[in-house]
Amino acid sequence: MKLILLAIFALSTHAFTLVGSSIATYSNPEIPVYIGDSSCSNLDTTPEELRDLSIKAMEKFWNKVSTSELRLDVQGLKNIDSSFYTDKICSTGTGCIPAVPNGVYIICNDNTTTFTSTGILAVTLPNNVTGSTIVGGVVAINAIASTKFNGLSENEKISVIAHEVGHAFGLGHSKIEDSLMYASSKSGRTRLGRDDWDGATFLYPKEQGPAGLCGTIKDVSEQNTQGPFILGLFALLFLLIGHKAFILKNR
């Protein structure tokens, strides 16, 4: 199904990218988000405040994508290994943080090898990946001395957290400037762009019947629910290809 959606998106003007060289997602679109219960001395945001910001970020952005099964569920504060706050954010090599066992960890981190500048607001890494399945990932907020995260407004902190969680569940940077996932941090982001919406839908699609077709409610055990859905997507794909060919022919 994702291959069909990718073909459809490729024919339109979409610029979302993936966090790696291939598709990787959580097996369950309902992803738990855990906030580390320890604070960092250089960060003026407490764990409780970070949790509150994270809840607002998920509800304001990703949990609003009605065409996606994606759901980010912020849990309570979690006691996390102390190395997450001090070690390098990397997946292989000496001095890397441990693999996240499940979901997404959001923590502060004061490692100066990871954060080489006060202007790097946060770093994200899905550091526990098996094949095409993300098992766990970490969002690290810059907590080195004079971190510029401290100077952000509440809304800016919320958008930064939402941007980083987008990386955690599989999205790369967008080429569209009004997208949440655009590479450069911009103030005033209050909602997802179309590109963000499409990316979340592609990675975690909500399976439903093709739009515009009428039907009756039946016991799902008595019918093949995949056939009409796939046929509808193929029909949409062929229509889009024909539309492109018509435009090229008449140029």
Backbone as numpy.savetxt, mean C-alpha at the origin, in Angstrom:
# Nx Ny Nz CAx CAy CAz Cx Cy Cz
-6.73 -13.62 -12.73 -7.55 -12.41 -12.73 -6.69 -11.15 -12.73
-5.61 -11.17 -11.92 -4.74 -9.99 -11.87 -4.06 -9.74 -13.20
-3.77 -10.82 -13.96 -3.16 -10.64 -15.28 -4.13 -9.94 -16.22
-5.41 -10.28 -16.12 -6.42 -9.62 -16.95 -6.54 -8.15 -16.57
-6.58 -7.87 -15.27 -6.66 -6.48 -14.82 -5.44 -5.70 -15.25
-4.25 -6.33 -15.21 -3.03 -5.64 -15.63 -3.11 -5.27 -17.09
-3.65 -6.18 -17.93 -3.80 -5.89 -19.35 -4.74 -4.72 -19.58
-5.82 -4.69 -18.81 -6.78 -3.59 -18.94 -6.16 -2.27 -18.52
-5.47 -2.27 -17.38 -4.82 -1.05 -16.90 -3.75 -0.58 -17.86
-3.06 -1.52 -18.52 -1.98 -1.15 -19.43 -2.49 -0.38 -20.63
-3.75 -0.58 -21.00 -4.32 0.11 -22.15 -4.81 1.50 -21.79
-4.82 1.84 -20.53 -5.26 3.15 -20.09 -4.07 3.94 -19.56
-4.32 5.17 -19.14 -3.22 6.03 -18.69 -3.02 5.88 -17.19
-2.47 4.74 -16.79 -2.20 4.49 -15.38 -0.70 4.45 -15.17
-0.25 4.92 -14.04 1.19 4.99 -13.81 1.59 4.44 -12.46
0.72 3.65 -11.81 1.13 3.04 -10.55 2.17 1.96 -10.84
3.06 1.73 -9.90 4.08 0.70 -10.05 4.03 -0.23 -8.85
4.80 -1.31 -8.93 4.84 -2.28 -7.86 6.09 -2.07 -7.02
6.05 -2.51 -5.78 7.18 -2.27 -4.89 8.40 -3.09 -5.28
8.21 -4.19 -5.99 9.31 -5.02 -6.48 9.24 -5.19 -7.97
10.02 -6.13 -8.50 10.04 -6.36 -9.94 8.87 -7.20 -10.41
8.13 -7.79 -9.49 6.97 -8.60 -9.84 5.87 -8.39 -8.80
4.69 -8.92 -9.09 3.55 -8.74 -8.19 3.77 -9.50 -6.88
3.60 -8.81 -5.77 3.66 -9.45 -4.45 2.59 -8.80 -3.58
1.79 -9.63 -2.94 0.70 -9.13 -2.09 0.57 -10.01 -0.85
-0.14 -9.49 0.13 -0.53 -10.31 1.28 -1.59 -11.32 0.82
-1.56 -12.52 1.37 -2.53 -13.54 0.98 -3.94 -13.17 1.44
-4.02 -12.46 2.55 -5.30 -11.99 3.07 -5.35 -10.47 2.93
-6.33 -9.93 2.20 -6.40 -8.48 2.01 -6.73 -7.70 3.27
-7.16 -8.39 4.33 -7.39 -7.73 5.61 -6.08 -7.82 6.41
-5.32 -6.73 6.37 -3.95 -6.74 6.88 -3.88 -6.05 8.24
-3.40 -6.74 9.27 -3.25 -6.09 10.58 -2.06 -5.14 10.59
-2.21 -4.01 11.24 -1.14 -3.02 11.37 -0.85 -2.83 12.86
0.39 -3.08 13.23 0.79 -3.00 14.64 1.71 -1.80 14.87
1.48 -1.08 15.94 2.31 0.07 16.30 3.22 -0.32 17.45
4.52 -0.11 17.28 5.46 -0.44 18.35 5.19 0.41 19.59
5.29 -0.22 20.76 4.93 0.50 22.00 6.09 1.26 22.62
7.25 1.27 21.96 8.40 2.02 22.48 8.56 3.34 21.73
9.06 4.34 22.44 9.26 5.65 21.83 10.73 5.84 21.49
11.01 6.86 20.68 12.38 7.23 20.33 12.64 8.65 20.83
13.80 8.87 21.41 14.07 10.13 22.10 14.02 11.35 21.18
14.34 11.18 19.91 14.38 12.33 18.99 13.04 12.62 18.32
12.07 11.73 18.52 10.77 11.89 17.86 9.76 12.42 18.86
9.06 13.50 18.49 8.10 14.08 19.43 6.71 13.45 19.33
6.57 12.41 18.52 5.31 11.68 18.40 5.38 10.43 19.27
4.48 10.30 20.22 4.48 9.14 21.12 3.87 7.93 20.40
4.07 6.72 20.92 3.44 5.55 20.32 1.91 5.68 20.25
1.31 6.24 21.29 -0.15 6.42 21.29 -0.57 7.38 20.19
0.19 8.46 20.01 -0.12 9.42 18.95 0.11 8.81 17.58
1.16 7.99 17.45 1.45 7.33 16.18 0.32 6.37 15.81
-0.23 5.69 16.80 -1.37 4.80 16.54 -2.58 5.60 16.08
-2.84 6.72 16.74 -3.97 7.56 16.36 -3.81 8.08 14.93
-2.60 8.50 14.58 -2.32 8.98 13.22 -2.50 7.86 12.21
-2.10 6.65 12.58 -2.20 5.50 11.67 -3.65 5.13 11.42
-4.47 5.17 12.45 -5.90 4.89 12.28 -6.51 5.90 11.31
-6.20 7.17 11.50 -6.72 8.21 10.62 -6.22 8.03 9.19
-4.96 7.61 9.05 -4.38 7.42 7.72 -5.08 6.31 6.96
-5.36 5.20 7.63 -6.01 4.07 6.96 -7.45 4.41 6.58
-8.16 5.07 7.49 -9.56 5.40 7.23 -9.69 6.51 6.19
-8.76 7.43 6.18 -8.82 8.57 5.26 -8.42 8.18 3.84
-7.56 7.17 3.73 -7.03 6.81 2.42 -7.42 5.38 2.01
-6.62 4.39 2.35 -6.75 3.06 1.74 -8.05 2.35 2.04
-8.62 2.51 3.20 -9.85 1.77 3.52 -11.08 2.34 2.82
-10.89 3.38 2.03 -12.00 3.97 1.27 -12.12 3.41 -0.14
-11.19 2.55 -0.56 -11.20 2.04 -1.93 -12.27 0.97 -2.06
-13.44 1.35 -2.54 -14.59 0.45 -2.58 -14.46 -0.66 -3.61
-13.56 -0.51 -4.57 -13.36 -1.54 -5.60 -12.29 -2.54 -5.20
-11.78 -2.44 -3.99 -10.72 -3.33 -3.52 -11.13 -4.01 -2.23
-10.64 -5.24 -2.05 -10.87 -5.97 -0.80 -9.91 -5.51 0.30
-8.97 -4.63 -0.04 -7.96 -4.19 0.91 -8.58 -3.56 2.15
-8.09 -3.99 3.31 -8.53 -3.41 4.57 -7.35 -3.42 5.53
-6.93 -2.24 5.96 -5.83 -2.12 6.91 -6.42 -1.93 8.30
-6.21 -2.89 9.18 -6.80 -2.86 10.52 -5.73 -2.53 11.56
-5.76 -1.31 12.09 -4.78 -0.90 13.09 -5.14 -1.53 14.44
-4.18 -2.27 14.98 -4.36 -2.96 16.26 -3.88 -2.08 17.41
-3.85 -2.65 18.59 -3.32 -1.93 19.75 -1.81 -1.84 19.70
-1.22 -1.16 20.66 0.24 -1.07 20.73 0.82 -2.46 20.97
1.97 -2.72 20.34 2.57 -4.06 20.40 4.00 -3.99 20.91
4.33 -4.91 21.79 5.70 -5.02 22.27 6.53 -5.69 21.18
7.44 -4.92 20.59 8.23 -5.37 19.45 9.70 -5.40 19.85
10.44 -6.34 19.30 11.87 -6.47 19.59 12.57 -5.12 19.47
13.41 -4.81 20.44 14.08 -3.50 20.50 14.95 -3.21 19.29
15.40 -4.25 18.59 16.26 -4.03 17.42 15.54 -3.30 16.30
14.22 -3.37 16.27 13.47 -2.66 15.23 13.66 -1.15 15.33
13.96 -0.67 16.52 14.09 0.77 16.73 15.50 1.30 16.48
16.46 0.39 16.39 17.86 0.82 16.30 18.64 0.24 15.12
18.25 -0.93 14.64 19.02 -1.59 13.58 18.64 -1.07 12.20
19.43 -1.49 11.20 19.19 -1.06 9.82 17.90 -1.66 9.28
17.20 -0.88 8.47 15.99 -1.38 7.80 16.45 -2.06 6.52
16.71 -3.34 6.60 17.16 -4.13 5.46 16.74 -5.57 5.69
16.77 -6.37 4.64 16.29 -7.75 4.74 17.42 -8.77 4.75
18.60 -8.40 4.25 19.72 -9.33 4.24 21.00 -8.61 4.68
21.91 -9.37 5.26 23.17 -8.78 5.67 23.26 -8.59 7.17
24.41 -8.14 7.62 24.67 -7.95 9.04 23.96 -6.71 9.58
23.36 -6.83 10.75 22.76 -5.68 11.41 21.38 -5.31 10.93
20.72 -6.20 10.18 19.36 -5.90 9.71 18.33 -6.22 10.79
17.20 -5.57 10.71 16.10 -5.87 11.63 15.59 -7.29 11.38
14.93 -7.91 12.36 14.35 -9.24 12.14 13.20 -9.19 11.13
12.86 -10.34 10.60 11.71 -10.42 9.70 10.42 -10.19 10.48
9.53 -9.40 9.91 8.22 -9.17 10.53 7.38 -10.43 10.36
6.88 -11.04 11.43 6.19 -12.33 11.32 4.85 -12.27 10.62
4.15 -11.15 10.71 2.88 -11.00 9.99 2.42 -9.55 10.04
1.64 -9.17 9.05 1.09 -7.82 9.01 2.13 -6.75 8.76
1.84 -5.55 9.26 2.73 -4.40 9.08 3.09 -3.84 10.45
4.38 -3.63 10.69 4.84 -2.95 11.90 5.11 -1.49 11.55
4.62 -0.57 12.38 4.98 0.84 12.26 5.74 1.22 13.52
6.99 1.63 13.32 7.87 1.93 14.46 8.68 3.19 14.15
9.33 3.73 15.16 10.32 4.78 14.94 11.69 4.12 14.90
12.63 4.73 14.21 13.95 4.12 14.07 15.01 5.22 13.98
16.09 5.08 14.75 17.11 6.13 14.77 18.45 5.68 14.18
18.40 4.69 13.29 19.63 4.19 12.68 20.11 5.15 11.59
21.32 5.66 11.73 21.83 6.68 10.80 22.35 6.08 9.49
22.44 4.77 9.41 22.76 4.13 8.13 21.51 4.06 7.27
20.38 3.80 7.90 19.10 3.81 7.18 18.69 5.24 6.85
18.75 6.11 7.84 18.36 7.51 7.65 19.62 8.37 7.57
20.05 8.59 6.35 21.27 9.38 6.13 21.00 10.87 6.10
19.72 11.25 6.18 19.34 12.65 6.14 18.12 12.87 7.02
18.02 14.06 7.59 16.84 14.39 8.40 15.60 14.54 7.52
15.82 14.74 6.21 14.71 14.94 5.29 14.07 13.66 4.79
14.69 12.51 5.07 14.05 11.23 4.74 13.02 10.97 5.83
11.77 11.14 5.52 10.73 11.11 6.55 10.47 9.71 7.08
10.52 8.72 6.20 10.24 7.34 6.61 10.79 6.39 5.56
10.96 5.14 5.96 11.43 4.09 5.06 10.55 2.86 5.29
10.19 2.19 4.20 9.33 1.00 4.30 9.97 -0.17 3.58
9.81 -1.35 4.14 10.36 -2.56 3.53 9.49 -3.78 3.85
8.92 -4.43 2.81 8.35 -5.76 3.04 9.53 -6.72 3.21
9.89 -7.06 4.43 11.12 -7.82 4.65 10.90 -9.29 4.94
9.67 -9.74 4.78 9.36 -11.17 4.92 8.45 -11.55 3.76
9.06 -12.00 2.68 8.34 -12.31 1.44 8.66 -13.73 1.01
7.62 -14.51 0.73 7.79 -15.86 0.23 7.17 -15.96 -1.15
8.00 -16.07 -2.18 7.49 -16.10 -3.54 6.78 -14.80 -3.86
5.51 -14.88 -4.19 4.72 -13.69 -4.50 3.84 -13.26 -3.33
4.11 -13.81 -2.15 3.30 -13.51 -0.97 4.10 -12.69 0.04
3.57 -11.53 0.39 4.16 -10.73 1.46 3.63 -11.26 2.79
4.54 -11.65 3.67 4.14 -12.14 4.99 4.16 -11.00 6.00
5.19 -10.16 5.93 5.29 -9.05 6.87 6.14 -7.92 6.32
5.86 -6.72 6.78 6.62 -5.55 6.35 6.72 -4.53 7.47
7.65 -3.60 7.32 7.87 -2.61 8.38 7.88 -1.20 7.80
7.24 -0.28 8.50 7.29 1.15 8.21 8.08 1.79 9.35
9.21 2.41 9.00 10.06 3.04 10.01 10.01 4.55 9.86
9.62 5.24 10.91 9.59 6.70 10.93 10.96 7.22 11.36
11.48 8.21 10.63 12.79 8.77 10.91 12.83 9.39 12.32
13.74 8.85 13.14 13.87 9.36 14.52 15.31 9.73 14.85
16.09 10.11 13.81 17.44 10.58 14.10 17.35 12.03 14.60
18.44 12.55 15.10 18.45 13.92 15.63 18.01 14.91 14.57
17.13 15.83 14.96 16.60 16.90 14.08 15.76 16.37 12.93
15.16 15.20 13.10 14.30 14.66 12.05 13.22 15.66 11.65
12.99 15.78 10.36 12.00 16.74 9.87 10.57 16.22 10.01
10.42 14.96 10.41 9.07 14.45 10.67 8.42 15.24 11.79
9.23 15.72 12.74 8.69 16.48 13.87 8.01 17.78 13.43
8.47 18.36 12.34 7.94 19.64 11.90 6.72 19.56 11.02
6.26 18.35 10.73 5.08 18.20 9.88 3.80 18.47 10.65
2.78 18.92 9.92 1.45 19.08 10.52 0.83 17.69 10.70
-0.26 17.62 11.43 -0.93 16.33 11.62 -1.34 15.73 10.29
-1.93 16.53 9.40 -2.37 16.01 8.11 -1.20 15.52 7.27
-0.06 16.20 7.36 1.11 15.77 6.61 1.65 14.44 7.16
1.64 14.29 8.48 2.08 13.03 9.08 1.15 11.88 8.66
-0.13 12.17 8.61 -1.11 11.16 8.20 -0.85 10.71 6.77
-0.59 11.66 5.87 -0.36 11.30 4.46 0.96 10.55 4.29
1.98 10.90 5.08 3.26 10.18 5.02 3.07 8.73 5.44
2.34 8.52 6.53 2.09 7.15 7.01 1.31 6.36 5.97
0.28 6.98 5.39 -0.52 6.29 4.37 0.33 5.94 3.15
1.20 6.86 2.73 2.11 6.61 1.61 3.00 5.40 1.90
3.59 5.36 3.08 4.50 4.27 3.42 3.78 2.94 3.53
2.58 2.93 4.07 1.81 1.69 4.15 1.46 1.20 2.75
1.29 2.11 1.80 1.09 1.71 0.41 2.25 0.87 -0.09
3.47 1.25 0.27 4.64 0.44 -0.08 4.59 -0.91 0.63
4.17 -0.90 1.89 4.16 -2.12 2.69 3.26 -3.19 2.08
2.12 -2.80 1.50 1.22 -3.82 0.94 1.45 -4.07 -0.55
2.48 -3.44 -1.14 2.87 -3.85 -2.49 2.98 -2.81 -3.57
2.62 -1.55 -3.29 2.68 -0.51 -4.31 4.04 0.19 -4.32
4.50 0.53 -5.53 5.68 1.36 -5.68 5.26 2.81 -5.84
6.15 3.63 -6.39 5.84 5.04 -6.59 5.03 5.25 -7.86
4.20 6.27 -7.84 3.42 6.67 -9.01 4.12 7.81 -9.73
3.88 7.91 -11.02 4.44 9.00 -11.82 3.51 10.21 -11.86
2.32 10.04 -11.28 1.32 11.11 -11.30 1.45 11.96 -10.05
1.65 13.27 -10.23 1.98 14.15 -9.11 0.87 14.27 -8.07
-0.39 14.14 -8.46 -1.45 14.30 -7.47 -1.79 12.98 -6.77
-0.96 11.96 -6.97 -1.18 10.67 -6.31 -0.53 10.65 -4.93
-1.15 9.94 -4.02 -0.55 9.74 -2.70 0.81 9.05 -2.84
0.93 8.14 -3.81 2.15 7.35 -3.97 3.19 8.04 -4.86
3.01 9.32 -5.17 4.04 10.06 -5.90 5.31 10.09 -5.05
6.47 10.03 -5.71 7.74 9.85 -5.01 8.05 10.95 -4.00
7.83 12.20 -4.38 8.17 13.31 -3.49 7.02 13.61 -2.53
7.38 13.87 -1.29 6.37 14.21 -0.30 5.78 15.58 -0.61
4.46 15.68 -0.62 3.79 16.95 -0.88 2.75 17.18 0.21
2.66 18.41 0.67 1.67 18.73 1.68 0.30 18.87 1.04
-0.73 18.76 1.85 -2.07 18.99 1.34 -2.73 17.79 0.70
-2.13 16.61 0.82 -2.77 15.42 0.27 -3.92 15.03 1.19
-5.12 15.14 0.68 -6.28 14.85 1.51 -7.07 13.64 1.02
-6.70 13.10 -0.13 -7.41 11.94 -0.66 -6.52 11.20 -1.66
-6.94 9.99 -2.01 -6.22 9.20 -3.00 -6.44 9.77 -4.39
-5.43 9.63 -5.24 -5.60 9.93 -6.65 -6.15 8.71 -7.36
-6.57 8.88 -8.60 -7.11 7.75 -9.36 -6.06 6.64 -9.50
-4.80 7.03 -9.64 -3.73 6.06 -9.80 -3.57 5.20 -8.55
-3.67 5.82 -7.38 -3.61 5.07 -6.11 -4.76 4.07 -6.03
-5.93 4.56 -6.36 -7.15 3.74 -6.33 -6.99 2.53 -7.24
-6.50 2.77 -8.47 -6.32 1.67 -9.43 -5.28 0.67 -8.94
-4.22 1.16 -8.31 -3.18 0.27 -7.81 -3.70 -0.67 -6.73
-4.45 -0.13 -5.78 -5.02 -0.95 -4.71 -6.03 -1.95 -5.27
-6.79 -1.52 -6.27 -7.77 -2.40 -6.90 -7.09 -3.53 -7.65
-5.99 -3.23 -8.34 -5.26 -4.25 -9.08 -4.66 -5.30 -8.15
-4.06 -4.85 -7.05 -3.40 -5.79 -6.14 -4.40 -6.60 -5.31
-5.50 -5.96 -4.90 -6.48 -6.63 -4.04 -7.88 -6.39 -4.60
-8.20 -6.98 -5.77 -9.48 -6.69 -6.43 -10.68 -7.25 -5.67
-11.76 -6.52 -5.75 -13.03 -7.00 -5.19 -13.74 -7.75 -6.31
-13.93 -9.04 -6.13 -14.52 -9.86 -7.18 -16.04 -9.70 -7.16
-16.56 -9.27 -8.31 -17.99 -9.08 -8.43 -18.37 -9.21 -9.90
-19.65 -9.31 -10.17 -20.12 -9.47 -11.54 -19.85 -8.24 -12.38
-19.74 -8.38 -13.73 -19.50 -7.25 -14.60 -20.61 -6.23 -14.53
-20.25 -4.94 -14.54 -21.22 -3.86 -14.41 -22.20 -3.87 -15.57
-23.45 -3.53 -15.28 -24.44 -3.36 -16.33 -25.21 -4.62 -16.67
-24.94 -5.74 -16.04 -25.65 -6.98 -16.33 -26.62 -7.27 -15.21
-27.84 -7.64 -15.59 -28.86 -7.98 -14.60 -28.79 -9.47 -14.28
-29.29 -9.86 -13.13 -29.28 -11.27 -12.77 -30.18 -11.52 -11.60
-30.31 -12.79 -11.24 -31.12 -13.16 -10.09 -30.22 -13.75 -9.03
-30.68 -13.70 -7.80 -29.92 -14.27 -6.69 -30.15 -15.77 -6.64
-29.04 -16.53 -6.65 -29.13 -17.99 -6.57 -28.17 -18.50 -5.52
-28.41 -19.73 -5.11 -27.48 -20.40 -4.21 -26.16 -20.56 -4.95
-25.07 -20.01 -4.39 -23.79 -20.05 -5.09 -23.29 -21.48 -5.29
-23.79 -22.42 -4.52 -23.37 -23.81 -4.68 -23.92 -24.42 -5.96
-24.91 -23.74 -6.60 -25.54 -24.28 -7.79 -25.02 -23.66 -9.06
-24.02 -22.78 -8.97 -23.56 -22.13 -10.18 -22.07 -21.87 -10.11
-21.49 -21.67 -11.30 -20.07 -21.30 -11.42 -20.00 -19.79 -11.46
-19.56 -19.17 -10.38 -19.56 -17.70 -10.31 -18.40 -17.08 -11.05
-17.37 -17.86 -11.41 -16.20 -17.28 -12.05 -16.43 -17.03 -13.54
-17.22 -17.92 -14.21 -17.37 -17.82 -15.65 -17.85 -16.47 -16.14
-19.03 -15.97 -15.71 -19.52 -14.67 -16.18 -18.58 -13.54 -15.87
-17.93 -13.60 -14.71 -17.03 -12.51 -14.33 -15.84 -12.42 -15.28
-15.20 -13.58 -15.55 -14.05 -13.61 -16.45 -14.45 -13.21 -17.86
-15.61 -13.72 -18.34 -16.08 -13.36 -19.68 -16.32 -11.87 -19.79
-16.87 -11.28 -18.73 -17.10 -9.84 -18.74 -15.81 -9.06 -18.84
-14.79 -9.50 -18.12 -13.50 -8.82 -18.18 -12.87 -8.95 -19.55
-12.97 -10.15 -20.16 -12.43 -10.32 -21.51 -13.16 -9.42 -22.51
-14.47 -9.30 -22.33 -15.24 -8.44 -23.23 -14.78 -6.99 -23.10
-14.56 -6.55 -21.87 -14.08 -5.19 -21.64 -12.70 -5.00 -22.25
-11.84 -6.01 -22.13 -10.50 -5.94 -22.69 -10.55 -5.78 -24.21
-11.39 -6.59 -24.88 -11.49 -6.50 -26.34 -12.06 -5.16 -26.78
-13.01 -4.63 -26.02 -13.55 -3.31 -26.35 -12.49 -2.24 -26.27
-11.66 -2.30 -25.24 -10.59 -1.32 -25.09 -9.57 -1.43 -26.21
-9.22 -2.68 -26.60 -8.27 -2.88 -27.70 -8.85 -2.32 -29.00
-10.14 -2.60 -29.24 -10.79 -2.08 -30.45 -10.83 -0.57 -30.47
-11.06 0.03 -29.30 -11.09 1.49 -29.21 -9.74 2.08 -29.55
-8.67 1.48 -29.03 -7.32 1.95 -29.33 -7.02 1.83 -30.82
-7.41 0.68 -31.42 -7.16 0.46 -32.84 -7.90 1.48 -33.69
-9.13 1.81 -33.29 -9.93 2.78 -34.04 -9.26 4.14 -34.02
-8.74 4.53 -32.83 -8.07 5.83 -32.71 -6.84 5.88 -33.60
-6.03 4.81 -33.59 -4.81 4.79 -34.40 -5.14 4.83 -35.89
-6.19 4.12 -36.29 -6.58 4.06 -37.70 -7.04 5.41 -38.21
-7.66 6.20 -37.35 -8.24 7.47 -37.80 -7.35 8.67 -37.50
-6.13 8.43 -37.12 -5.21 9.56 -36.92 -4.72 10.09 -38.26
